[in-house]
Structures are given as C-alpha cells and as structure tokens.
C-alpha cells in the first residue's frame, strides 16, 4: 500500500485510515454547529457508556502493569483511568451549563499580582477539591493584556459567537501517551470541547489494549463521526503526522519523538532544529515530560510532618512504578536543616516498605543503566519482593546530566541547597 502524491510513489499508505480521516473531515462543520445543550448531552451519554467498562478497564490496566490481583495499587488504575474521565465529564458539564454569558466565571476569585497581571484561582473549586486536595491551590496567571474588564472576552472563546476562535475547527491528531490511561481521553476532550476540532486518536502501542474500553466508552462521539481511534506503530504515527487532512497535532511522549515530528530525523532534523526550520508546519502542542523537582522547605517540622511528607514524596516517585513525567526526579533539600537526616531516613523507609512494582515500560533497563553510570555512588533501596529504587545524592549544580535528563523510571536524585531556614 502506498500513498501516491503528484503521480509519485512516496510513502506507505493506509487506505482504512484515509477513509476514517475523510469521514472525520466531513463532520467538522457538524461539530462546529453542535449546540452547547447537545454537547452536554454527549458528555452525559459518555458517563453512561463508561460505567459498564470501568471495572474491566481498571483491572486490565493493573494486570498489564504487573500489579498483583487484589492489591490496593489497583486503585491507581481506577483513579488515573475511568474516574478521571468521569470527573472531566462532570466538570465540563457544569462549566458548559454556565458558559452562556460567561457565568462560569462568577464563582472564580480574581486577584491582582505585583507584576500588574491578574490571577484566577481555579482550585479549590468545590467541596470535593477541599476534601481530596487539602491545602492545594491553583492559580492561572493571565497574560499582561488580560485584565478584570476583558477577562470574560478572553475566556471560553470556543463558545463566544463574537470571538474569532468561535468556529475555527479542523481535524486534530492526538498521539496518546503510553503510561497513564486518562491522558489520551482528556486530550481528545480538549481538542473537541476547547479547540473545536474533530479528532483522530492514535494510541501508543504500549497501552493500545485500552482501545477495547475506549471505543465503547466514547461511542457517543464515534457514532457522530467526530472521533476515530486507530492502532499502529511508528509508521502509522508518521503517516498521520504528514496527512493532508490533519490540521493540528498534540503529542504526549518523549522529546525525541517530538523533534522527529517537528524538525525531522537524523542530520536533517538536527540541522532544521538548529536553524529553527520547522519541517512539519502544522500547529503542534506537546507534553514531553521533565526533570521535576520537589523542594523541601525547612522549618520546625514535627515527627508527624516528616512522616507525612516523606510518604508524599515516595508516592510521587512510586506511583505507576515511576513511569510518570510529573514524578519527583530531583528532591531539593536544605543542606543545614536539622531535620534533613530524619526526612531522608523516613523517605527511604517508606520506599523500602512499599509494594514492589513491575518495570513494565519499554526501555527501562537501559534508562536505569544510564542513571547508574552517571551516578556511580548511587544506592539502591530494595523493596519487598523485587525491583529496587535507585537513589543518587550530589551537591546542587554538581550533576548536569541528572538535572537535564528525564529517567522515566524508579530513580531519584537528591540535591542540596545551602541554608537552614526558608
């Protein structure tokens, strides 16, 4: 099978995907014209369709990741899969119910910043936020051009008939993540409900088994012709990224995958990146991981404080066996803090007592070997029943590789900043 362009045989083709994309493109205007009430009804229908497959979804994901049957860790797959999709439906339904006249902004506190900007506090927003995310606050800092008077005009433009973004639309490609089940579904929702685009979702081969559950859960969108889900490897992804019907791309994955899409591969890709010559000129958004820091602020902590926060840091690292871009990778400690030793001891004890996890994500042995080679003084904290957590310790600024390279595995670097108080 080949894609013929201008009479020349250029690349392998996928006629079934071509047909699906043509159908999607044919429903772009239909989606643009779908009224808010119907969009809310679609979300309600997704909630109903999700319920019958939720248990099998969570239990299958846990099994694929090597979580023991009956383990409380199965709860991770409930929370990061069906629960999150259900939560999005509930929150978006509530927002859309108030979006006319921008009344969804009514309960949102807005404050002035020293920079002259304004910030909107979006969390906590409900009693559940207070209960489940105690102490967590989230502010959105607005661009300098946005003020209290024009905030509404700069919000929910998809649903504002006076906005130029009201009916842009298009066909969006979502390249799904391979680690957390809800990432791809939430990206699909964002494309449809925020960017007004119909969507082709290409799942990562690591977790394309989820298609068995996503297709029935998202049937209300698939039946309307505004979503299709495809399987395949790198060849299918590359084909979709260059497809003439695709207007935008969102990728969750590695920086190397992003660069191959945006700049190209090999010497050509390196040259294009150096010259800022984008090979793929579609609108591309990406979430590519990071070397995430967790900063410990010193103070008169109690034993209970130390134990609780050590559990928080350990959980950041061990959730999903460490295969999270938001996992703590750099633990930043105050060097002269009198509780430093107690905190690190509590952290190691918590990790050692944790249930062992399978290293299910491809390439993990190689990434851990690289971490070890870069940290010859590393220690390995053994967990009951198996895989160790790699722990390295170095002074701030003393390990450029550790500070710039995502490990994406159960490995943690500890660095220290001079000081004993906040």
C-alpha positions in Angstrom: 0.0 0.0 0.0 1.4 3.4 -1.0 0.3 7.0 -0.8 0.5 8.5 -4.3 1.2 12.2 -4.4 1.7 14.2 -7.6 2.0 10.9 -9.5 5.0 9.7 -7.5 5.1 6.8 -5.1 6.3 8.4 -1.9 5.3 6.6 1.2 3.4 3.6 2.6 -0.3 4.3 2.7 -3.2 3.2 4.9 -6.5 3.2 3.0 -8.6 2.4 6.1 -7.1 5.4 7.9 -7.6 7.6 4.8 -11.3 6.6 4.8 -11.6 7.4 8.6 -9.9 10.8 8.2 -12.2 11.6 5.2 -15.2 10.8 7.4 -13.9 12.9 10.2 -13.2 15.9 7.9 -16.8 15.6 6.6 -18.1 16.1 10.2 -16.0 19.2 11.0 -18.8 21.6 10.3 -21.4 19.4 12.1 -19.2 19.6 15.3 -18.8 23.4 15.0 -22.5 23.7 14.8 -23.3 21.3 17.7 -25.1 23.5 20.3 -24.0 23.6 24.0 -27.0 21.6 25.2 -26.2 18.7 22.8 -22.5 18.8 23.8 -23.6 18.4 27.5 -25.9 15.5 26.5 -23.0 13.8 24.7 -20.9 14.0 27.9 -23.8 12.6 29.9 -24.0 9.7 27.4 -20.3 9.1 27.7 -20.7 8.8 31.5 -23.4 6.1 31.0 -21.3 4.3 28.4 -18.3 4.4 30.7 -19.9 2.6 33.6 -20.2 -0.9 32.1 -16.5 -1.0 31.1 -14.9 0.9 34.0 -14.1 -2.2 36.1 -12.6 -4.2 33.3 -10.6 -1.1 32.2 -9.0 -0.6 35.6 -8.4 -4.3 36.3 -6.9 -5.0 32.8 -4.6 -2.0 33.1 -3.4 -3.1 36.5 -2.8 -6.6 35.2 -0.8 -5.3 32.2 1.3 -3.3 34.5 2.1 -6.3 36.8 0.0 -5.2 39.8 -0.9 -8.2 41.9 -4.6 -9.1 41.9 -6.3 -7.7 44.9 -3.5 -5.2 45.6 -4.6 -1.8 46.7 -2.4 -0.5 43.9 -5.2 -1.4 41.5 -6.8 1.8 42.8 -4.2 3.8 40.9 -5.7 2.5 37.6 -9.3 3.4 38.8 -8.1 6.9 39.7 -6.0 7.6 36.6 -8.4 5.9 34.2 -12.2 5.8 34.4 -12.5 8.1 37.4 -10.6 10.9 35.7 -12.7 10.6 32.5 -15.9 10.7 34.6 -14.5 13.7 36.5 -13.8 15.6 33.3 -17.4 14.9 32.1 -18.8 16.2 35.3 -16.7 19.3 35.4 -17.1 20.2 31.8 -20.9 19.7 32.0 -21.0 22.1 34.9 -18.9 24.7 33.1 -20.9 24.4 29.8 -24.1 24.8 31.8 -22.9 28.3 32.8 -20.9 29.3 29.8 -23.6 31.4 28.2 -22.9 35.0 29.3 -19.6 33.7 30.8 -21.3 32.9 34.1 -18.8 30.1 34.7 -16.5 32.8 35.8 -18.9 34.0 38.6 -17.5 31.9 41.4 -13.8 32.3 40.4 -11.8 34.6 42.6 -9.6 37.0 40.8 -6.6 38.9 42.4 -4.1 41.4 41.3 -0.4 40.4 41.1 2.6 42.6 41.9 3.5 42.4 38.2 0.3 44.1 37.2 -1.2 40.9 35.9 -4.3 39.2 37.3 -4.6 35.7 38.6 -7.7 33.5 38.7 -7.9 30.9 41.4 -9.4 27.7 39.8 -8.7 25.3 42.7 -10.2 24.6 45.2 -13.5 25.0 43.3 -15.8 22.5 45.1 -16.1 20.8 48.4 -14.5 17.7 46.8 -11.4 19.8 46.0 -11.2 20.8 49.7 -11.5 17.2 50.8 -9.4 15.4 48.3 -6.7 18.1 47.6 -6.4 19.6 51.1 -4.1 22.6 51.1 -3.6 22.6 47.3 -4.3 25.8 45.5 -4.1 26.5 41.7 -3.9 30.0 40.2 -3.9 30.8 36.5 -1.8 33.9 35.7 -3.2 35.9 32.8 -1.2 37.5 30.0 -0.4 41.1 30.7 -3.1 42.2 28.1 -5.8 40.5 30.1 -7.4 42.5 32.9 -10.6 42.3 35.0 -12.6 44.2 32.4 -11.7 41.9 29.4 -11.2 38.6 31.2 -14.6 37.3 30.0 -13.7 38.1 26.4 -10.5 36.1 26.8 -12.2 33.0 28.3 -14.1 30.2 26.6 -13.7 31.7 23.1 -15.0 28.5 21.5 -18.4 29.3 23.0 -18.3 33.1 22.3 -20.1 34.0 19.0 -18.2 37.3 19.0 -14.7 35.6 19.1 -12.7 34.8 16.0 -12.0 31.4 17.6 -15.7 30.6 17.7 -15.7 28.5 14.5 -12.2 27.7 13.6 -12.3 23.9 14.0 -10.3 21.4 11.9 -9.0 17.8 12.3 -6.8 17.2 15.3 -4.4 14.3 15.7 -3.8 13.1 19.3 -0.8 10.9 19.8 -1.7 9.2 23.1 0.7 8.6 26.0 1.7 5.1 26.9 1.7 5.4 30.7 -1.4 6.9 32.2 -4.8 5.7 30.8 -6.7 9.0 31.1 -4.2 11.2 29.3 -5.3 10.4 25.8 -9.0 10.6 26.5 -8.6 14.0 28.2 -6.5 15.2 25.2 -9.4 14.1 23.0 -11.9 16.1 25.1 -9.7 19.2 25.0 -9.5 19.0 21.2 -13.2 18.6 20.8 -14.5 20.8 23.6 -11.9 23.5 23.8 -10.3 23.7 20.4 -13.5 22.8 18.5 -11.7 20.1 16.4 -12.8 16.6 15.4 -10.2 14.1 16.5 -8.2 11.1 15.3 -6.6 9.4 18.3 -3.6 7.2 17.7 -2.8 5.2 20.8 0.7 4.3 22.0 1.4 0.6 21.3 2.3 0.2 25.0 -1.3 0.7 26.0 -3.4 0.3 22.9 -5.1 -2.5 24.7 -7.2 0.3 26.2 -9.0 0.7 22.8 -11.2 -2.2 23.9 -12.6 0.1 26.6 -12.2 3.5 25.0 -14.3 2.6 21.9 -17.5 1.7 23.9 -17.0 4.5 26.4 -16.6 7.1 23.6 -19.3 5.6 21.4 -21.4 8.8 21.6 -18.6 10.7 19.8 -17.5 7.9 17.5 -21.1 7.4 16.2 -21.3 11.1 15.4 -18.3 10.8 13.3 -16.2 13.3 15.3 -13.8 10.8 16.8 -11.9 7.8 15.4 -9.3 5.7 17.2 -6.6 3.9 15.3 -3.9 1.4 16.2 -0.3 1.1 14.9 3.3 1.8 15.5 5.7 4.5 14.4 4.8 4.1 10.7 1.2 4.9 11.4 2.1 7.8 13.6 4.4 9.2 11.0 1.8 8.8 8.3 -0.8 10.6 10.3 1.5 13.5 11.2 2.0 14.2 7.4 -1.5 13.5 6.3 -3.0 16.4 4.3 -6.3 16.2 6.2 -4.7 16.7 9.6 -4.6 20.3 10.7 -3.0 20.1 14.2 -1.1 17.6 16.3 -0.9 17.0 20.0 1.8 14.6 21.3 2.4 13.3 24.8 5.8 11.4 24.9 9.5 11.8 24.6 11.4 14.8 23.4 13.0 12.7 20.6 9.5 11.8 19.2 8.5 15.5 19.3 11.7 16.5 17.5 11.3 13.9 14.8 7.8 15.2 14.1 8.6 18.9 14.2 12.1 19.0 12.7 12.7 15.6 11.0 15.2 12.9 11.8 18.9 12.3 11.6 21.2 15.0 10.3 18.3 16.8 8.5 16.4 17.0 11.8 19.4 18.4 13.7 20.1 21.0 11.0 16.5 22.0 10.9 16.3 22.4 14.7 19.5 24.5 14.8 18.1 26.7 12.0 14.6 26.9 13.6 13.3 25.5 10.3 10.2 23.6 11.2 9.6 20.7 8.8 6.1 20.0 9.9 4.3 23.4 9.9 1.0 22.3 11.5 0.1 23.7 14.8 1.8 21.3 17.3 1.3 21.2 21.0 3.2 18.8 23.2 3.7 17.4 26.7 7.1 15.9 26.8 8.0 15.2 30.4 10.5 16.9 32.6 13.1 16.6 35.4 10.5 17.5 38.0 11.8 19.0 41.3 10.2 18.6 44.7 11.5 21.3 47.1 11.6 20.7 50.8 11.2 23.9 52.7 12.9 23.8 56.1 11.1 24.6 59.4 10.1 23.3 62.8 8.6 20.1 61.4 7.1 17.5 63.8 7.6 13.8 63.5 4.2 13.6 62.0 5.0 16.2 59.4 8.2 14.4 58.4 6.4 11.0 58.1 3.5 12.5 56.1 5.7 14.5 53.7 8.1 11.5 53.2 5.1 9.5 52.2 4.1 12.2 49.7 7.5 12.3 48.1 7.7 8.5 48.0 4.2 8.3 46.4 5.2 10.9 43.7 8.1 8.6 42.8 6.5 5.2 43.1 3.1 5.9 41.5 2.7 3.9 38.3 6.1 2.4 39.1 7.8 5.7 38.4 6.7 6.0 34.8 5.3 9.5 35.1 6.6 12.7 33.6 5.4 14.5 36.7 7.1 12.1 39.1 9.6 13.6 41.6 13.0 13.2 40.0 15.0 15.9 41.8 14.5 16.1 45.6 15.9 19.5 46.7 16.9 19.5 50.3 18.1 22.4 52.6 21.7 21.4 53.5 21.9 22.7 57.1 18.3 21.8 58.1 18.4 19.9 61.4 15.7 17.5 60.2 17.3 16.7 56.9 18.6 13.3 58.0 15.3 12.4 59.6 13.4 13.3 56.5 15.7 11.3 54.2 15.6 8.3 56.5 11.8 8.4 56.6 11.7 8.6 52.8 14.0 5.6 52.4 12.0 3.6 55.0 8.7 4.4 53.2 10.2 3.3 49.8 11.6 0.1 51.3 8.2 -0.8 52.8 6.3 -0.1 49.5 4.9 -2.9 47.4 7.3 -3.8 44.6 6.2 -2.9 41.0 6.9 -4.4 37.6 9.2 -2.3 35.3 6.6 -2.6 32.6 7.6 0.3 30.4 9.9 -0.5 27.4 13.5 0.7 27.6 13.6 0.8 31.4 16.7 -1.3 31.9 18.6 0.9 29.5 17.5 4.1 31.2 18.3 2.8 34.7 21.7 1.7 33.4 22.3 5.2 32.2 21.3 6.6 35.6 23.7 4.3 37.3 26.5 5.1 35.0 26.0 8.8 35.7 25.8 8.2 39.4 28.5 5.7 40.4 27.9 6.3 44.1 24.1 5.6 43.8 22.4 3.5 46.4 19.6 1.0 45.7 16.7 0.8 48.1 15.3 -2.7 48.0 11.5 -3.2 48.2 9.8 -6.3 49.4 9.6 -8.8 46.5 11.6 -7.2 43.8 12.8 -4.1 42.0 14.9 -1.6 43.7 14.6 2.2 43.6 17.8 3.9 42.5 18.9 6.9 44.7 21.7 9.3 43.9 23.0 12.2 46.1 25.0 15.2 44.9 25.5 18.9 45.6 23.4 21.5 43.8 24.7 22.1 40.3 27.1 19.1 40.6 25.5 16.8 38.0 24.3 18.4 34.8 23.1 15.2 33.3 20.9 14.4 36.3 19.4 17.9 36.2 18.6 17.8 32.5 17.8 14.1 31.7 14.4 12.5 32.4 14.9 9.0 33.7 11.2 7.9 33.4 11.8 5.0 35.9 12.0 4.4 39.6 15.1 6.5 40.2 15.5 9.6 42.3 18.2 12.2 42.6 18.7 14.2 45.9 20.5 17.6 45.7 21.1 20.1 48.4 21.0 23.9 48.6 23.0 25.8 51.3 20.8 27.1 54.1 18.8 26.1 57.1 15.7 28.3 57.0 13.0 29.1 54.5 
